[in-house]
Amino acid sequence: MLRFLSAVRPVDLSAEAVVVNGELCLVVYIADELDGIFATRVVGGVVTELYGVRNPEKLSRLAEPVPLSR
């Protein structure tokens, strides 16, 4: 994914790897503003699924702790 982003990225794009919900994710910023968060599922060394969130309402809650309940 990083190789793809480096080929099509705007000049002011940056990214960092973080753990969200126990999964390694890539958080993408454009002009220092949060643009999206992306994760993959790897099975047997092969990427089988790609997840992305760019909805500003959902991203605004990214830094908020979410209590778990059953």
PyMOL commands that place a pseudoatom at each C-alpha (Angstrom):
pseudoatom trace, name=CA, resn=MET, resi=1, chain=A, elem=C, hetatm=0, pos=[0.000, 0.000, 0.000]
pseudoatom trace, name=CA, resn=LEU, resi=2, chain=A, elem=C, hetatm=0, pos=[2.854, 2.384, 0.766]
pseudoatom trace, name=CA, resn=ARG, resi=3, chain=A, elem=C, hetatm=0, pos=[4.320, 1.826, -2.687]
pseudoatom trace, name=CA, resn=PHE, resi=4, chain=A, elem=C, hetatm=0, pos=[0.968, 2.693, -4.302]
pseudoatom trace, name=CA, resn=LEU, resi=5, chain=A, elem=C, hetatm=0, pos=[0.524, 5.813, -2.181]
pseudoatom trace, name=CA, resn=SER, resi=6, chain=A, elem=C, hetatm=0, pos=[4.026, 7.015, -2.966]
pseudoatom trace, name=CA, resn=ALA, resi=7, chain=A, elem=C, hetatm=0, pos=[3.233, 6.772, -6.699]
pseudoatom trace, name=CA, resn=VAL, resi=8, chain=A, elem=C, hetatm=0, pos=[-0.068, 8.694, -6.607]
pseudoatom trace, name=CA, resn=ARG, resi=9, chain=A, elem=C, hetatm=0, pos=[0.314, 10.870, -3.539]
pseudoatom trace, name=CA, resn=PRO, resi=10, chain=A, elem=C, hetatm=0, pos=[-0.167, 14.588, -3.317]
pseudoatom trace, name=CA, resn=VAL, resi=11, chain=A, elem=C, hetatm=0, pos=[3.035, 16.412, -2.413]
pseudoatom trace, name=CA, resn=ASP, resi=12, chain=A, elem=C, hetatm=0, pos=[1.848, 17.109, 1.126]
pseudoatom trace, name=CA, resn=LEU, resi=13, chain=A, elem=C, hetatm=0, pos=[0.836, 13.529, 1.999]
pseudoatom trace, name=CA, resn=SER, resi=14, chain=A, elem=C, hetatm=0, pos=[2.262, 11.778, 5.044]
pseudoatom trace, name=CA, resn=ALA, resi=15, chain=A, elem=C, hetatm=0, pos=[1.414, 8.520, 6.776]
pseudoatom trace, name=CA, resn=GLU, resi=16, chain=A, elem=C, hetatm=0, pos=[2.172, 6.665, 9.969]
pseudoatom trace, name=CA, resn=ALA, resi=17, chain=A, elem=C, hetatm=0, pos=[1.635, 3.121, 11.163]
pseudoatom trace, name=CA, resn=VAL, resi=18, chain=A, elem=C, hetatm=0, pos=[-0.538, 2.795, 14.291]
pseudoatom trace, name=CA, resn=VAL, resi=19, chain=A, elem=C, hetatm=0, pos=[-2.441, 0.061, 16.095]
pseudoatom trace, name=CA, resn=VAL, resi=20, chain=A, elem=C, hetatm=0, pos=[-6.233, 0.534, 16.038]
pseudoatom trace, name=CA, resn=ASN, resi=21, chain=A, elem=C, hetatm=0, pos=[-8.590, -2.068, 17.522]
pseudoatom trace, name=CA, resn=GLY, resi=22, chain=A, elem=C, hetatm=0, pos=[-5.611, -4.390, 17.879]
pseudoatom trace, name=CA, resn=GLU, resi=23, chain=A, elem=C, hetatm=0, pos=[-4.765, -4.230, 14.156]
pseudoatom trace, name=CA, resn=LEU, resi=24, chain=A, elem=C, hetatm=0, pos=[-1.851, -2.518, 12.422]
pseudoatom trace, name=CA, resn=CYS, resi=25, chain=A, elem=C, hetatm=0, pos=[-3.208, 0.380, 10.351]
pseudoatom trace, name=CA, resn=LEU, resi=26, chain=A, elem=C, hetatm=0, pos=[-1.907, 3.162, 8.174]
pseudoatom trace, name=CA, resn=VAL, resi=27, chain=A, elem=C, hetatm=0, pos=[-3.119, 6.649, 9.097]
pseudoatom trace, name=CA, resn=VAL, resi=28, chain=A, elem=C, hetatm=0, pos=[-2.887, 9.082, 6.176]
pseudoatom trace, name=CA, resn=TYR, resi=29, chain=A, elem=C, hetatm=0, pos=[-2.604, 12.853, 6.483]
pseudoatom trace, name=CA, resn=ILE, resi=30, chain=A, elem=C, hetatm=0, pos=[-2.824, 15.451, 3.714]
pseudoatom trace, name=CA, resn=ALA, resi=31, chain=A, elem=C, hetatm=0, pos=[-1.486, 18.892, 4.614]
pseudoatom trace, name=CA, resn=ASP, resi=32, chain=A, elem=C, hetatm=0, pos=[-1.262, 17.691, 8.240]
pseudoatom trace, name=CA, resn=GLU, resi=33, chain=A, elem=C, hetatm=0, pos=[-5.028, 16.989, 8.306]
pseudoatom trace, name=CA, resn=LEU, resi=34, chain=A, elem=C, hetatm=0, pos=[-6.301, 13.460, 8.937]
pseudoatom trace, name=CA, resn=ASP, resi=35, chain=A, elem=C, hetatm=0, pos=[-7.538, 12.095, 5.597]
pseudoatom trace, name=CA, resn=GLY, resi=36, chain=A, elem=C, hetatm=0, pos=[-8.098, 8.395, 6.222]
pseudoatom trace, name=CA, resn=ILE, resi=37, chain=A, elem=C, hetatm=0, pos=[-7.147, 5.191, 7.957]
pseudoatom trace, name=CA, resn=PHE, resi=38, chain=A, elem=C, hetatm=0, pos=[-6.457, 1.932, 6.157]
pseudoatom trace, name=CA, resn=ALA, resi=39, chain=A, elem=C, hetatm=0, pos=[-5.940, -1.670, 7.260]
pseudoatom trace, name=CA, resn=THR, resi=40, chain=A, elem=C, hetatm=0, pos=[-5.376, -4.996, 5.539]
pseudoatom trace, name=CA, resn=ARG, resi=41, chain=A, elem=C, hetatm=0, pos=[-6.160, -8.583, 6.415]
pseudoatom trace, name=CA, resn=VAL, resi=42, chain=A, elem=C, hetatm=0, pos=[-3.364, -10.987, 5.575]
pseudoatom trace, name=CA, resn=VAL, resi=43, chain=A, elem=C, hetatm=0, pos=[-4.028, -14.723, 5.328]
pseudoatom trace, name=CA, resn=GLY, resi=44, chain=A, elem=C, hetatm=0, pos=[-1.191, -17.077, 4.496]
pseudoatom trace, name=CA, resn=GLY, resi=45, chain=A, elem=C, hetatm=0, pos=[1.099, -14.190, 3.562]
pseudoatom trace, name=CA, resn=VAL, resi=46, chain=A, elem=C, hetatm=0, pos=[-1.427, -12.821, 1.035]
pseudoatom trace, name=CA, resn=VAL, resi=47, chain=A, elem=C, hetatm=0, pos=[-3.492, -9.637, 1.440]
pseudoatom trace, name=CA, resn=THR, resi=48, chain=A, elem=C, hetatm=0, pos=[-7.084, -10.865, 1.279]
pseudoatom trace, name=CA, resn=GLU, resi=49, chain=A, elem=C, hetatm=0, pos=[-8.984, -7.747, 2.333]
pseudoatom trace, name=CA, resn=LEU, resi=50, chain=A, elem=C, hetatm=0, pos=[-8.410, -4.001, 2.399]
pseudoatom trace, name=CA, resn=TYR, resi=51, chain=A, elem=C, hetatm=0, pos=[-10.364, -1.723, 4.709]
pseudoatom trace, name=CA, resn=GLY, resi=52, chain=A, elem=C, hetatm=0, pos=[-10.450, 2.059, 4.499]
pseudoatom trace, name=CA, resn=VAL, resi=53, chain=A, elem=C, hetatm=0, pos=[-12.282, 4.802, 6.341]
pseudoatom trace, name=CA, resn=ARG, resi=54, chain=A, elem=C, hetatm=0, pos=[-12.378, 8.357, 5.016]
pseudoatom trace, name=CA, resn=ASN, resi=55, chain=A, elem=C, hetatm=0, pos=[-15.721, 9.451, 6.490]
pseudoatom trace, name=CA, resn=PRO, resi=56, chain=A, elem=C, hetatm=0, pos=[-14.920, 12.642, 8.468]
pseudoatom trace, name=CA, resn=GLU, resi=57, chain=A, elem=C, hetatm=0, pos=[-17.541, 11.847, 11.134]
pseudoatom trace, name=CA, resn=LYS, resi=58, chain=A, elem=C, hetatm=0, pos=[-16.024, 8.437, 11.835]
pseudoatom trace, name=CA, resn=LEU, resi=59, chain=A, elem=C, hetatm=0, pos=[-12.468, 9.775, 11.719]
pseudoatom trace, name=CA, resn=SER, resi=60, chain=A, elem=C, hetatm=0, pos=[-13.290, 12.475, 14.265]
pseudoatom trace, name=CA, resn=ARG, resi=61, chain=A, elem=C, hetatm=0, pos=[-13.800, 9.705, 16.846]
pseudoatom trace, name=CA, resn=LEU, resi=62, chain=A, elem=C, hetatm=0, pos=[-10.463, 8.029, 16.100]
pseudoatom trace, name=CA, resn=ALA, resi=63, chain=A, elem=C, hetatm=0, pos=[-8.681, 9.598, 19.068]
pseudoatom trace, name=CA, resn=GLU, resi=64, chain=A, elem=C, hetatm=0, pos=[-11.559, 8.964, 21.500]
pseudoatom trace, name=CA, resn=PRO, resi=65, chain=A, elem=C, hetatm=0, pos=[-11.319, 5.892, 23.735]
pseudoatom trace, name=CA, resn=VAL, resi=66, chain=A, elem=C, hetatm=0, pos=[-14.328, 3.634, 23.273]
pseudoatom trace, name=CA, resn=PRO, resi=67, chain=A, elem=C, hetatm=0, pos=[-15.461, 1.656, 26.320]
pseudoatom trace, name=CA, resn=LEU, resi=68, chain=A, elem=C, hetatm=0, pos=[-16.011, -2.031, 25.683]
pseudoatom trace, name=CA, resn=SER, resi=69, chain=A, elem=C, hetatm=0, pos=[-19.068, -3.822, 26.966]
pseudoatom trace, name=CA, resn=ARG, resi=70, chain=A, elem=C, hetatm=0, pos=[-20.805, -7.153, 26.477]
for i in range(1, 70): cmd.bond("trace and resi %d" % i, "trace and resi %d" % (i + 1))
show_as sticks, trace
zoom trace
